[in-house]
Amino acid sequence: MQSSTPRESHPHPVMMSVKEKERYIENFQFPYCDESTKYEKVAKIGQGTFGEVFKARDKSNAKKFVALKKVLMENEKEGFPITALREIRILQLLKHENVVNLIEICRTKATQNNRYRSTFYLVFDFCEHDLAGLLSNVNVKFSLGEIKKVMQQLLNGLYYIHSNKILHRDMKAANVLITKNGILKLADFGLARAFSANKNGVPNRFTNRVVTLWYRPPELLLGERNYGPPVDLWGAGCIMAEMWTRSPIMQGNSEQQQLTLISQLCGSITPAVWPGVENLDLYKKMELPQQQKRKVKERLKYYLKDPYACDLLDKLLILDPSKRVDSDTALNHDFFWTDPMPCDLGKMLGNHTQSMFEYLAPPRRPAQHMRAHHQLPGARPTTSAVQDNGYQDRVF
């Protein structure tokens, strides 16, 4: 039997006048999405191809700060960006001490002032520093035990996301956040994606236009599309070296130059050291230096006085991804289980009350002893952004 209670009716959008449509949009309530007015922006702390990031205060708790990451709406007619939806979905899945925590999504109210277009923000727990910002400050000095703690937490985060079948695909020092208490968080999952073992023997066909150029592994530079966790471990190796060199160790300005720098440090890329590499799409199209000996330990021992550190770094920067150490094996390496043991970062960071972010820091310069290896002749200044066929690399 039908109820005689009349149902509340909403005017059909086609039948609305312009004023009615504007009023409807202004008053529309997004479920599970608060208005951004609950937060007060304090400072801009990030800027890149992904958009802007702000430090903001929670108005209901003056002592609570968050990070607001603005969702870039490039093609508004296509609706909410699929890349942002993917990032949100991944961050909702990942809950771990060493992965940045997504609190909620919020929005601005749609009004005449913003042409009835809401701006959306991802709201994160606030972290006081990023690793690139810390390394750019000469007054921040990491002891060997503190470097071990950074790398241990970074590898713990990678172990967790890889165990949950997620690839980060943008490992770099600027995407490693550290709280004032010394807790490390992997951040910026804008390029992350789920992965799985090849189904029915059919290889994956992922894009290889990922990872900031200076941290991009050789398999991606050579066109590999059937890749997995080793791409993130290469980035972890680059970051590990940076803990001592204080700036990225291979600063090419093109894919060709990056491969040359990799070859000069890690040895010539040949089927002898990397079986099957000759089958990658770009292997025969790139000019790969020949007769290059592997010099990872030789080049970096000036910085890494610890032999265990040199050995782990050597295993992270292996050319063949199938032989590159994984996060679980790396965490069991003697580097983490010999004196000095990994130690708390909170005490050292307690001496620095100012937040340090890459965005706010001066550009980092290569150390004198690595300068010849960092950049080839003709490389652009390290502060420029390199356009890489549709994927813009933000470099330091």
SULMO-V134160 format. One record per residue. N is the residue number from 0. RES is the residue in one letter. PHI is phi in radians with two decimals (NA if undefined). BURIAL is 1 if it has 24 or more other C-alpha atoms within 12 Angstrom, else 0. Layout:
BEGIN
n->(N,N)
res->(RES,RES)
phi->(PHI,PHI)
burial->(BURIAL,BURIAL)
END
This chain:
BEGIN
n->(0,1,2,3,4,5,6,7,8,9,10,11,12,13,14,15,16,17,18,19,20,21,22,23,24,25,26,27,28,29,30,31,32,33,34,35,36,37,38,39,40,41,42,43,44,45,46,47,48,49,50,51,52,53,54,55,56,57,58,59,60,61,62,63,64,65,66,67,68,69,70,71,72,73,74,75,76,77,78,79,80,81,82,83,84,85,86,87,88,89,90,91,92,93,94,95,96,97,98,99,100,101,102,103,104,105,106,107,108,109,110,111,112,113,114,115,116,117,118,119,120,121,122,123,124,125,126,127,128,129,130,131,132,133,134,135,136,137,138,139,140,141,142,143,144,145,146,147,148,149,150,151,152,153,154,155,156,157,158,159,160,161,162,163,164,165,166,167,168,169,170,171,172,173,174,175,176,177,178,179,180,181,182,183,184,185,186,187,188,189,190,191,192,193,194,195,196,197,198,199,200,201,202,203,204,205,206,207,208,209,210,211,212,213,214,215,216,217,218,219,220,221,222,223,224,225,226,227,228,229,230,231,232,233,234,235,236,237,238,239,240,241,242,243,244,245,246,247,248,249,250,251,252,253,254,255,256,257,258,259,260,261,262,263,264,265,266,267,268,269,270,271,272,273,274,275,276,277,278,279,280,281,282,283,284,285,286,287,288,289,290,291,292,293,294,295,296,297,298,299,300,301,302,303,304,305,306,307,308,309,310,311,312,313,314,315,316,317,318,319,320,321,322,323,324,325,326,327,328,329,330,331,332,333,334,335,336,337,338,339,340,341,342,343,344,345,346,347,348,349,350,351,352,353,354,355,356,357,358,359,360,361,362,363,364,365,366,367,368,369,370,371,372,373,374,375,376,377,378,379,380,381,382,383,384,385,386,387,388,389,390,391,392,393,394,395)
res->(M,Q,S,S,T,P,R,E,S,H,P,H,P,V,M,M,S,V,K,E,K,E,R,Y,I,E,N,F,Q,F,P,Y,C,D,E,S,T,K,Y,E,K,V,A,K,I,G,Q,G,T,F,G,E,V,F,K,A,R,D,K,S,N,A,K,K,F,V,A,L,K,K,V,L,M,E,N,E,K,E,G,F,P,I,T,A,L,R,E,I,R,I,L,Q,L,L,K,H,E,N,V,V,N,L,I,E,I,C,R,T,K,A,T,Q,N,N,R,Y,R,S,T,F,Y,L,V,F,D,F,C,E,H,D,L,A,G,L,L,S,N,V,N,V,K,F,S,L,G,E,I,K,K,V,M,Q,Q,L,L,N,G,L,Y,Y,I,H,S,N,K,I,L,H,R,D,M,K,A,A,N,V,L,I,T,K,N,G,I,L,K,L,A,D,F,G,L,A,R,A,F,S,A,N,K,N,G,V,P,N,R,F,T,N,R,V,V,T,L,W,Y,R,P,P,E,L,L,L,G,E,R,N,Y,G,P,P,V,D,L,W,G,A,G,C,I,M,A,E,M,W,T,R,S,P,I,M,Q,G,N,S,E,Q,Q,Q,L,T,L,I,S,Q,L,C,G,S,I,T,P,A,V,W,P,G,V,E,N,L,D,L,Y,K,K,M,E,L,P,Q,Q,Q,K,R,K,V,K,E,R,L,K,Y,Y,L,K,D,P,Y,A,C,D,L,L,D,K,L,L,I,L,D,P,S,K,R,V,D,S,D,T,A,L,N,H,D,F,F,W,T,D,P,M,P,C,D,L,G,K,M,L,G,N,H,T,Q,S,M,F,E,Y,L,A,P,P,R,R,P,A,Q,H,M,R,A,H,H,Q,L,P,G,A,R,P,T,T,S,A,V,Q,D,N,G,Y,Q,D,R,V,F)
phi->(NA,-1.35,-1.31,-1.53,-1.24,-1.16,-1.41,-1.18,-1.83,-1.91,-1.07,-1.23,-0.90,-1.15,-1.54,-1.35,-1.36,-1.01,-1.08,-1.14,-1.10,-1.09,-1.14,-1.08,-1.16,-1.06,-1.65,-1.15,-1.80,-1.41,-1.15,1.09,-2.47,-1.25,-1.38,-1.26,-1.13,-1.23,-2.05,-2.01,-1.13,-1.89,-2.80,-1.49,-2.11,-2.75,-2.73,-2.99,-1.13,-1.37,2.12,-2.12,-2.22,-2.15,-1.48,-2.43,-1.77,-1.33,-1.13,-1.46,-2.62,-1.03,-1.57,-1.71,-2.01,-2.32,-1.93,-1.84,-1.80,-1.26,-1.43,-1.35,-1.80,-1.29,-2.02,-1.06,-1.16,-1.52,1.52,-1.16,-1.04,-1.11,-1.13,-1.22,-1.08,-1.11,-1.08,-1.09,-1.08,-1.14,-1.21,-1.20,-1.34,-1.54,-2.28,-2.72,-1.00,-1.81,-2.24,-1.00,-1.72,-1.46,-1.44,-2.93,-1.96,-2.31,-2.57,-1.49,-1.29,-1.36,-2.40,-1.06,-1.09,-1.87,0.97,1.03,-2.07,-1.27,-1.78,-1.84,-2.26,-1.56,-1.86,-2.07,-1.00,-1.41,-2.00,-1.24,-2.45,-2.07,-1.11,-1.10,-1.14,-1.12,-1.23,-1.41,-1.71,-1.16,-1.42,-1.60,-2.10,-1.61,-1.36,-1.04,-1.09,-1.28,-1.10,-1.06,-1.17,-1.04,-1.18,-1.09,-1.20,-1.07,-1.23,-1.08,-1.08,-1.14,-1.02,-1.15,-1.21,-1.20,-1.12,-1.66,1.04,-2.13,-1.76,-1.36,1.17,-2.68,-1.23,-2.89,-1.04,-1.21,-1.71,-1.95,-1.63,-2.41,-1.35,-1.11,-1.56,1.54,-1.60,-1.54,-2.31,-1.23,-2.33,1.02,-1.70,-1.13,-1.90,-1.21,-2.72,-1.35,-2.40,-2.59,-1.11,-0.96,-1.43,0.91,1.32,-1.50,-1.20,-1.15,-2.22,-1.27,-1.21,-1.79,-1.56,-2.31,1.29,-0.91,-0.83,-1.18,-1.99,-1.38,-1.31,-1.07,-1.11,-1.25,-1.10,-1.69,1.64,-1.08,-2.08,-1.82,-2.11,-2.64,-0.89,-0.97,-1.11,-1.31,-1.23,-1.07,-1.04,-1.08,-1.14,-1.07,-1.17,-1.04,-1.06,-1.10,-1.05,-1.78,-1.32,1.25,-2.68,-0.94,-1.47,-2.35,-1.92,-1.36,-2.02,-2.74,-1.09,-1.07,-1.14,-1.12,-1.12,-1.13,-1.10,-1.08,-1.11,-1.18,-1.61,-1.82,1.69,-1.07,-1.56,-2.39,-1.05,-1.16,-1.66,-2.47,-1.00,1.66,-1.07,-1.15,-1.55,-1.24,-0.90,-1.77,-1.02,-1.52,-1.65,-1.65,-1.52,-1.74,-1.00,-1.80,0.96,-1.64,-1.51,-1.24,-2.30,-0.99,-1.17,-1.09,-1.26,-1.77,-1.17,-1.05,-1.61,-1.52,-1.19,-1.47,-1.12,-1.19,-1.11,-1.03,-1.19,-1.14,-1.05,-1.04,-1.34,-1.35,-1.75,-1.47,-1.07,-1.30,-1.05,-1.26,-1.81,-1.14,-1.11,-1.61,-1.15,-1.12,-1.12,-1.07,-1.16,-1.65,-1.18,-0.99,-0.91,-1.57,-2.14,-2.23,-1.22,-1.31,-1.30,-0.95,-2.24,-0.98,-1.59,-1.01,-1.13,-1.11,-1.21,-1.10,-1.39,-2.13,-1.51,-1.54,-1.16,-2.20,-2.22,-0.95,-1.04,-1.62,-1.70,-1.19,-1.06,-1.48,-1.84,-1.06,-1.14,-0.91,-1.27,-1.81,-0.99,-1.11,-1.53,-1.06,-2.32,-1.48,-0.97,1.58,-1.15,-1.29,-0.99,-1.20,-1.52,-1.41,-1.71,-1.71,-1.41,-2.15,0.85,1.75,-1.99,-1.48,-1.58,-1.63,-1.96,-1.49)
burial->(0,0,0,0,0,0,0,0,0,0,0,0,0,0,0,0,0,0,0,0,0,0,0,0,0,0,0,0,0,0,0,0,0,1,1,1,0,1,1,0,1,0,0,1,1,1,0,1,1,1,1,1,1,1,1,1,1,1,0,0,0,0,0,0,1,1,1,1,1,1,1,1,1,0,0,0,0,0,0,0,0,0,0,1,1,0,1,1,0,1,1,0,0,1,0,1,1,1,1,1,1,1,1,1,1,1,1,1,1,1,0,0,0,0,0,0,0,1,1,1,1,1,1,1,1,1,1,1,1,1,1,1,1,1,1,1,1,0,0,1,0,1,1,1,1,1,1,1,1,1,1,1,1,1,1,1,1,1,1,1,1,1,0,0,0,1,1,1,1,1,1,1,1,1,1,1,1,1,1,1,0,1,1,1,1,1,1,1,1,1,1,1,1,1,1,0,0,0,0,0,0,0,0,0,0,0,0,1,1,1,1,1,1,1,1,1,1,1,1,1,1,1,1,1,1,1,1,1,1,1,1,1,1,1,1,1,1,1,1,1,1,1,1,1,1,1,1,1,1,1,1,1,1,1,1,1,1,1,1,1,1,1,1,1,1,1,1,1,1,1,0,0,0,1,0,0,1,0,0,1,0,0,1,0,0,0,0,1,0,0,0,0,0,1,0,1,1,0,1,1,0,0,1,1,0,1,0,1,1,1,1,1,1,1,1,1,1,1,1,1,1,1,0,1,1,1,1,1,0,1,1,0,1,0,1,1,0,0,0,0,0,1,1,1,1,0,0,0,1,0,0,0,0,0,1,1,1,1,1,1,1,0,1,1,1,1,0,0,0,1,0,0,1,1,1,1,0,0,1,0,0,1,0,0,1,1,0,0,0,0,0,0,1,1,1,1)
END
